[in-house]
Amino acid sequence: MERNTILAVALSALVLFGYQVIFVAPKQAESQKNSQVIAAQDLKSTAAQQAPIAPSATSQTILPISKASDYDIKTKNIGFSYTNVGGSLHNIVFYKNNIFPITDVLSVSGFENAPYQGQQIDNSTVEMSYSDSNWKITKTYEIKDDNLVDVRMEIKNLSSISTLNSFNFKAFEIDESSLEINQNSRENALFEYSVLANGKMFRKGNASKFDDKNYKSVLANLTWAGFRDHYHAIVVKPEFETKSYVIKSDSDKQLSVSISPVDKEIAPGESVTYDFSIYVGPQNPWLMKKYNKDFDKIVAFSNFPIIEWIAQAIYHTIPFFHSIFKSWGVSIILISVLLYAITYPLTMQSMMSMRKMQEVQPKIAALREKYKNNPEKLNTEMMEIYRREKVNPFGGCLPFLIQMPFFMALYQILWRAQYFQGQGFLWIRDLSQPDRLATLPFYLPLFGNELNILPILTGAIMFLQQKISSKNAVITDDQQAMQQKMMMYILPVMMTCMFYKFASSWAVYFLVFYILSTATQWRIAQAGKK
């Protein structure tokens, strides 16, 4: 088998199972130039100097209360549940989907368990109110359409003295304590919270387990804070200037994002009002853009600009194909062909370079035998052969490495693009799930009881490709022959097992890729016979 094929498979595995950490759990973006990151260890000693005492510290102690859904409002695709305990949007349900692990949307820090008095005004509006000797807090949640919720929060000073407002609003809390222990780990890997502040994006993927390392306190004017899973997102946007935001874990399954408005003096009897816009719905940038609130920026794929640019181009090209051919499966095939055509010159260069390397292998083998006791002389003579035969020993690797950003970008698109959800193609019921041609009456190790034909076809095509490669390979010793034979069988089986439970959208791409790659390999082999 040719070395570039081995490299392709190895790097593919690296992307899917190792490099995924960089994509799904991206490195923290650089801190904003105009923002000040406050370390956790410094916060305790400086908290009193940075902000006045929060209202909860001057209010009566409020004991935790068991939370329940008191008001339920259903729209076409989403269910909203509100609770009197803390007076917040307590639960969001996307119909026919897994649990969306978001709770306590826009609770007031220090009053998360306060006993609010609420009422459902109509089919879209819920009002919550709480008061003590110092404050009266009134919240109004109004569903404007199926995906936009407007929130107005009015805070009135009931005390007899002017008070510096130092409220913190919890944008939301990620609570994964109710998720099933055996939930698909690939689904959990797509959990991501993000913050857009001072024009800079901070993203943290693989958000399924938390600790003190997640702590982050930043002085910044926040545009929005958001969370997304595989298909859906919530984005909370304050419609006022903020001074900071804080991200902190409350347990290994809970993490909250809080917002602090700019300090404001509130005289006795006066009120201050804070407005929020909340997007709740699919990760559909075309839908998000209609609100003109930068909600669509949560749909991102990489922290690396070149990969993000390629990914966004692919992400918008696939729906263009769909608008013409009315099939998401055909759109995947077309984008696969298009990308292969774009990278075809590099593919040919890589394969031709490896062919030249194969042609000089007998000479290299002879040199190794002749100078086996003189490594320095061996290296000199090998480089002379490469120069004389115009062979670049790295010529087969470099073109493939240049193609890697395209591969990584497409991998992210096919893995998490919302528009594939529930879309069928041929026998495939849902392109976002394995193709599931049939259900077996028994379970097999690694495979389960589902017959997914696309990964099996991909393995078969890959085996054919290796057969074509092996016929043109130059074998110089018995050990190399044994390795060639083993890899011919092991790699197709390994790839089949690796991708067996992946989304069929990804399987369709890989099948098309290997068909085109095998055709190119056959063409080169035929040209070599002439």
Sequence and secondary structure as in RCSB ss.txt:
>XXXX:A:sequence
MERNTILAVALSALVLFGYQVIFVAPKQAESQKNSQVIAAQDLKSTAAQQAPIAPSATSQTILPISKASDYDIKT
KNIGFSYTNVGGSLHNIVFYKNNIFPITDVLSVSGFENAPYQGQQIDNSTVEMSYSDSNWKITKTYEIKDDNLVD
VRMEIKNLSSISTLNSFNFKAFEIDESSLEINQNSRENALFEYSVLANGKMFRKGNASKFDDKNYKSVLANLTWA
GFRDHYHAIVVKPEFETKSYVIKSDSDKQLSVSISPVDKEIAPGESVTYDFSIYVGPQNPWLMKKYNKDFDKIVA
FSNFPIIEWIAQAIYHTIPFFHSIFKSWGVSIILISVLLYAITYPLTMQSMMSMRKMQEVQPKIAALREKYKNNP
EKLNTEMMEIYRREKVNPFGGCLPFLIQMPFFMALYQILWRAQYFQGQGFLWIRDLSQPDRLATLPFYLPLFGNE
LNILPILTGAIMFLQQKISSKNAVITDDQQAMQQKMMMYILPVMMTCMFYKFASSWAVYFLVFYILSTATQWRIA
QAGKK
>XXXX:A:secstr
  HHHHHHHHHHHIIIIITHHHHHS       TT EEE HHHHHHHHHHHS   HHHHS           EEEE 
SSEEEEEETBTTEEEEEEETTS    EE BTEETT TT B EEEE SSSEEEEEEE SSEEEEEEEEE SSSEEE
EEEEEEE SSS EEE   EEEEEEE TTS TTS HHHHTT EEEEEETTEEEEEES SS  GGG EEEE  EEEE
EEE SSEEEEEEESS EEEEEEEEEETTEEEEEEEE  EEE TT EEEEEEEEEEEE  HHHHHTT SSGGGG  
  SSHHHHHHHHHHHHHHHHHHHHH  HHHHHHHHHHHHHHHHHHHHHHHHHHHHHHHHTHHHHHHHHHHTTT H
HHHHHHHHHHHHHTT  TTTTTHHHHHHHHHHHHHHHHHHH GGGTT  BTTBS TTS    EEEEEEETTTEEE
E HHHHHHHHHHHHHHHHHHHH    SHHHHHHHHHHHHHHHHHHHHHHTTS HHHHHHHHHHHHHHHHHHHHHH
HHHH 
